[in-house]
Amino acid sequence: MNAVRAAGRLWRAVLHALRGLATILFLFPRLNEAQRQARVQAWALRMLALLNVRLELRGEPPRAGPVLLVANHISWLDILVMHAARYCRFVSKADVRRWPLIGTLATGSGTIYIERESRRDAMRVVHAMAASLKRGEVVAVFPEGTTSDGITLLAFHGNLIQAAISAHAAAQPVGLTFIDARTRAVSHSPAYLGDETLIRSVWRTVSGPPLVAVVHYGEPQHALGRGRRDWAADLRSAVAALREQCTGAEKPNSRTQKPQKLRRSRKEDD
């Protein structure tokens, strides 16, 4: 029966992805930017529900940009989770653009693509990120450059942090943790590592116990004269501290927030 329920859950998620594709192709051209962002957030929230993942927020998501969200990277679920918590433009590897269905969804949600092996392309992406931040947008990066096991926090690369320095924007650390909804113990089932296929990781997630995705927002900070490498190291320390606090999620006095609705920035209203 568990396999049947998981298969049904996965099928509903696929149908929801197809509805998202139709929204991007046929509805997005008639919507303004704020309306598109709200649609992306609502779609991500619904997808998490279909995958049996509940969202738990701690700290304060940014009300408006410019801000660079800097998060650890565990799973293919991370982008969904962060979109559900607060819409943001992600920086992702260029391969994603070519993935069937997922690539169209990612592009429609405003993803900035990077060829990670190309130093020249990294500079192009930094300029694109800085321009986005200067427009007052919220941009998100995973400075580890790859997914980790959810236990170890890899070194943060400083290249993309340069965008916040160039745009004189704040960077806000974000700690991501997945918790078993029944036991409140840290769960590693969503981890996506090594040679494991995406399909296998997805199946393990949908067939396992229900999850809580904890998104812990830290305090925004500015460079204050730090170079990108030093700032990246300090942001890594902040993310590590946020994740350590998340492991105490079983404590009864933990504060749980409902996702906040997107609010238009002053620039969007103009």
N, C-alpha and C positions, 0 to 999 in steps of 0.2 A: 504493500500500500504506500510505503514511503516513496518508492520509485515512481509510482503512478502520480502521487501528489507533486513530486519534483518535476515530472514531465509536463504536467498541466501548468505548473508555475512558469516553466521555461517557455511553453507555447504562448502563454498570455504575455510574457515579456517580449517575445518576438513580434506579436501583433502590435504591442504598444510601440515598439521600435518602428514598425512600418507606418503607424499613424504619425509618429514623429517625422518620418521622411515625407509623408504627404503634406504635413504642416509646413515644412521648410520649402517644399517645391511650389505649393499653391497658395499658402496663406502669408508666408513671410514677406513676399514682395509688396503686400498691401499694408503691412504694419510698420510703425515707426520703431526706432531702436529700443525704447523703453518697453514697448509691447512685446517685442521679440524676446528681450531678456526675461520678462515675466513668464512667457510661454516656456522658455527653456527651463527655468526653475521649477515650474509646475510639472513639466514633463519628467524631470529628474526625480522629483518627489514621488510621483506616481510609479516610476520604474522601480525605485527602492522598495516601495510597498509591495509591488508584484514579486520582487525577489526575496521578500520576507526580511527586509532590513529596515529597522527603525532609526530615525535620525535623532541624535541628542547633541544640542549645542551648549557650549560653555564659553564664557567670555563674550565679547561684543564683535559681531561681524562689522565690516566697514559700511557705514551708511552710504557713502559715495566715494569716488576716487578723487584724486589719483592715489592709488596705493598698490604696492606689489605684495601679493600674498605668497609666502614662502613656506612650503609644507614638505613633510616627509612623504615617501612614496612606498606603498605596500601592495596595492592591488589594482586591477582593472576597474574596481569599484570607486577608486579615489576621485576620479573626475565627476562621476555621477553624484557622489556624496558632497563634494564641494559646490557643484552647481545647485544642488538641492538646498544647501545652507545659505548660499548667496551667489548670484550669478557672477561669473568672472570669465575673462578671456584667458584660455590656457595656451601655454607653449608646449608643443608636442612634436615628436619625431616625424619627419616627412613621410615615413612609410604609412602612417595612419591614414593619410589622405587617400591612399590607393586601396584601402580595405573596403570590400563590398559593404554597403549599407552604413557601417560604422564611420567610414570616411566622409560620407555625405552628411551624416548627423554632426560629426565633429566640425566640419567646415561651416555648416549652417549655424552652429552655436558660436562662431567667431574665433576658432582656433588659429593660432599663429604657428606655422610649421617651420621646423629647423632641420637642416642636414647636419646631424651631430658630428660627422666625420670631417666636415669642412670648416676650417677656421674662418674663411671668408664669409661663409653663410652665417656663422655665429655672429659676426659683426653686423651683417644685414638685419638679423633678427633683433639684436640689441637696439639698433636704430628704430626698428618697427615698434618694439616694446616701449621705447622712450617716447615715440610719437603718440602711442596709445595712451600712455600715462599723462602726457601733456594735454591730451583731450579730456582728461578727467575720468578715465576709465579705471576699472579694477582688473588687474592682470595677475595670473597665478603661475607659479613655476614649481617644479620639483628639482631642487638643485643637486640631489643625489645622482641624477642622470639616469637612474634605473630603479626598479623595485627592489626593496630589501625584504628580509624575512619577518619584519615587524618587531624583531627583538633588537637587532643591531641597527644603529643609525650610521649610515655611511657618511663619508666626508661630503661637505657641500662645495660644489664648484662655484667660483665667484664670477664667471663670465657673464651670466645673465643678470646678476645683481647690479652690474654696471648700469643697467637701464634705469634703475631707481636713482642712482647717483647722477646720471646725465639729466634726468628729468626733475631733479630736486624733489623727489617724491618719497613718501614714507614706505617702509617695508614692514609688514605685519607677519610675525611667525604664527604658524598654524600646526598644531599637533593632531595627527590622525591616529585613531586606535579603534580596532574592532573588538567587540565584547560579546560573549555568549549571552543572549537575552535571558536565559533561564538561570544560569549560575553566576552571572556577572564576572566571570573570569575572562581574561584576555583570550581572544580566539585568533588562531592563525589559519583558519580555513580559507579566508579570501586571498591569502598570499599567492602571488603569481611570479614564480622564480625559475631561473635556469631554462632547461629545455622543455618544461611543461607546456602543453598546448593550452590555448585559451579555452577551448571547449571543455577540457578536463577540469580546469580551474572553475569555470562557470558551473559545471555540473556538481562539483564538490560543494560549492556555495549554496546552490538551490536545493540540494538534497540533504544538507546538514541542518542543524538546529537554527532557529531564528537568531538574527544578529542585531546588535546595536552598533551603529557607526557614530563614534564620538568625535566631534569636530571642536577642538579647543583653540579659540582665538586668543593670542597673547596681545600685549600692548604694542601699538605701532611705534616704530622708532625711525629716526633719521640717521644718515651716515655720520654727521658731525665730525667730518674730517677723516673718517676711516676710509681706507681703500677697499676695493671690492673683496679681496681675499680676507682681510681682517673682519670686515662686516659679515661676510658669509660664515666665518667661524663663530662669530657672536650669535648670529641668527640660528646656527645649528645648536648652540648651547641652549638658546631659548626654546627651540622646538623640543629638544630632549627633556627639558624641565616640564613642558606642557604635557608630554606623553607620560612622564612619570606620575603626574597628578591624575591622569586618566586611568591609570592602573588601580587607583583607589575608588573607582566608580561604584563599588559595592557599598560604600559608606552611605548611610541613610540620609545624611545632610547634604549630599551632592546636589547641586542646583541644575535643573534641567530646563532648557528654554525651548519654546516652539520656534520653528523657522520664522524669520521676519520677512514680511512682504517687501519687495523692492520698492524703493522710493526714487523718484526722478531727482537727478542732481539739478542744480541751478542752471547749468549749461543746457541740459535737455529741455527744461521748461522754456528756456529762451528760444 
